[in-house]
Amino acid sequence: MSREGRRRWGLFQTFVIGRQGNPMMKRIRLIQTPAFGIYLHLIYREDLDPVPHDHPWTFWRVVLRGGYLEHYFDNPATGPYILRAQRRWELGQFPTKHAHRIVLVKPGTVSLVVVGRKERVWGFWAPGEDPGPRTWVDYRDALGLRPTEGVSG
């Protein structure tokens, strides 16, 4: 099995997402397989990134406690956003070609998320030349996670 294949399997793993000292959420990966995953998200705050992001898989979510508002883009390159509320017990689907940005979170928000097979890398939809379309940027480039070429250790 490849290294990527091994990474796609997991059971009861916890990840903190966001800035150190100011996390956006805690993700508890209940189960992860190459075909699907089931996560529990403890969401603490809104997205600090000013631009929307997409996801590498289609997913379905249900808010178990609390709720949040998001800017939701069904066409992130050119479309305006819809202000969408995620309320307790409401089931929502999020296709890979869409993008969002969480803008308001009720304290104690918890959601259950079921993800499908990973289809691609996720990224941000940065503003283009005004009034042009937004441009997709790989998350590794947007967050400065790729090693700089030509730099020796």
C-alpha positions as CSV (number, residue, x, y, z in Angstrom):
1,M,0.0,0.0,0.0
2,S,1.3,3.5,-0.9
3,R,2.1,6.1,1.8
4,E,-0.9,8.1,0.6
5,G,-3.2,5.1,1.0
6,R,-2.0,4.4,4.5
7,R,-2.6,8.1,5.4
8,R,-6.2,7.8,4.3
9,W,-7.0,5.2,7.0
10,G,-7.6,6.4,10.5
11,L,-9.6,5.8,13.7
12,F,-10.2,8.3,16.5
13,Q,-7.6,10.9,15.5
14,T,-7.8,14.5,16.7
15,F,-6.6,17.6,14.8
16,V,-6.7,21.2,15.8
17,I,-7.3,23.5,12.8
18,G,-6.4,27.2,12.9
19,R,-3.8,29.4,14.5
20,Q,-1.9,28.3,17.6
21,G,-3.6,29.9,20.6
22,N,-6.7,30.7,18.6
23,P,-8.0,27.5,16.9
24,M,-10.9,27.6,14.6
25,M,-12.0,24.1,15.4
26,K,-11.1,20.7,16.6
27,R,-11.7,17.8,14.2
28,I,-12.1,14.4,15.7
29,R,-11.8,11.9,12.9
30,L,-14.0,9.0,14.1
31,I,-13.2,6.9,11.1
32,Q,-11.3,7.5,7.8
33,T,-11.1,5.1,4.9
34,P,-10.1,5.8,1.2
35,A,-13.8,5.8,0.4
36,F,-15.3,7.9,3.2
37,G,-14.8,9.5,6.6
38,I,-16.9,10.5,9.6
39,Y,-15.8,13.5,11.6
40,L,-16.9,15.4,14.6
41,H,-16.2,19.1,14.4
42,L,-16.1,21.3,17.5
43,I,-16.2,24.8,15.9
44,Y,-14.9,27.6,18.1
45,R,-14.9,30.6,15.8
46,E,-15.3,32.0,12.3
47,D,-12.8,31.7,9.4
48,L,-10.1,34.4,9.8
49,D,-9.1,34.0,6.1
50,P,-10.8,36.8,4.2
51,V,-11.4,34.6,1.1
52,P,-13.6,31.5,0.7
53,H,-12.2,28.0,0.5
54,D,-13.3,24.8,-1.0
55,H,-12.9,21.2,0.1
56,P,-11.3,18.1,-1.5
57,W,-14.5,16.0,-1.2
58,T,-18.2,16.3,-1.2
59,F,-19.5,16.2,2.3
60,W,-22.7,16.1,4.3
61,R,-23.1,17.7,7.7
62,V,-25.6,18.0,10.5
63,V,-25.2,20.5,13.3
64,L,-25.7,18.6,16.6
65,R,-25.4,21.7,18.9
66,G,-25.2,25.4,18.2
67,G,-25.0,26.7,14.6
68,Y,-23.2,29.1,12.3
69,L,-23.6,31.4,9.4
70,E,-21.5,31.1,6.3
71,H,-20.9,32.9,3.0
72,Y,-21.7,30.1,0.5
73,F,-20.5,30.2,-3.1
74,D,-22.0,27.7,-5.6
75,N,-19.8,29.3,-8.3
76,P,-16.7,30.5,-6.4
77,A,-15.0,31.9,-9.5
78,T,-17.6,34.5,-10.5
79,G,-20.7,34.1,-8.3
80,P,-21.8,36.2,-5.4
81,Y,-22.3,34.4,-2.1
82,I,-25.5,33.4,-0.4
83,L,-25.6,34.0,3.4
84,R,-26.6,30.6,4.6
85,A,-27.4,29.5,8.2
86,Q,-26.5,26.0,9.4
87,R,-29.0,25.2,12.2
88,R,-29.3,22.4,14.7
89,W,-30.5,19.1,13.1
90,E,-30.4,20.6,9.6
91,L,-28.7,18.3,7.1
92,G,-26.6,20.1,4.5
93,Q,-24.6,18.9,1.5
94,F,-21.4,20.6,0.3
95,P,-20.2,19.7,-3.3
96,T,-16.4,19.9,-4.1
97,K,-17.0,22.6,-6.7
98,H,-18.5,25.0,-4.1
99,A,-16.7,27.2,-1.6
100,H,-17.6,28.9,1.7
101,R,-16.4,31.0,4.6
102,I,-17.8,30.6,8.1
103,V,-18.6,34.1,9.4
104,L,-20.4,33.7,12.7
105,V,-20.4,30.8,15.2
106,K,-22.7,30.1,18.2
107,P,-20.7,29.1,21.2
108,G,-20.5,25.3,21.7
109,T,-21.2,24.5,18.1
110,V,-20.6,20.8,17.2
111,S,-21.3,19.2,13.8
112,L,-21.2,15.6,12.5
113,V,-19.6,15.5,9.0
114,V,-19.6,12.6,6.5
115,V,-17.1,13.0,3.7
116,G,-16.9,11.1,0.4
117,R,-13.8,10.0,-1.4
118,K,-11.0,12.6,-1.8
119,E,-11.2,14.0,-5.3
120,R,-8.5,16.7,-5.3
121,V,-6.5,19.2,-3.3
122,W,-8.4,22.0,-1.5
123,G,-7.7,25.6,-1.9
124,F,-8.8,29.3,-1.5
125,W,-10.6,31.5,-4.1
126,A,-8.5,34.7,-4.1
127,P,-9.9,37.9,-5.6
128,G,-8.9,38.5,-9.2
129,E,-8.2,41.7,-10.9
130,D,-11.3,43.9,-10.2
131,P,-13.9,43.2,-11.7
132,G,-12.5,39.8,-12.8
133,P,-13.2,36.4,-11.5
134,R,-11.6,34.9,-8.4
135,T,-8.6,32.6,-8.9
136,W,-8.2,29.2,-7.2
137,V,-5.0,28.9,-5.1
138,D,-3.7,25.6,-3.8
139,Y,-3.9,25.7,0.1
140,R,-0.1,24.9,0.3
141,D,0.8,28.0,-1.7
142,A,-1.8,30.2,0.1
143,L,-0.6,29.2,3.5
144,G,3.2,29.1,2.6
145,L,3.5,25.4,3.3
146,R,5.6,24.5,0.2
147,P,9.4,24.5,0.6
148,T,11.1,27.4,-1.1
149,E,13.1,26.3,-4.1
150,G,16.8,26.8,-4.0
151,V,17.0,27.2,-0.3
152,S,19.4,24.8,1.4
153,G,19.3,23.7,5.0
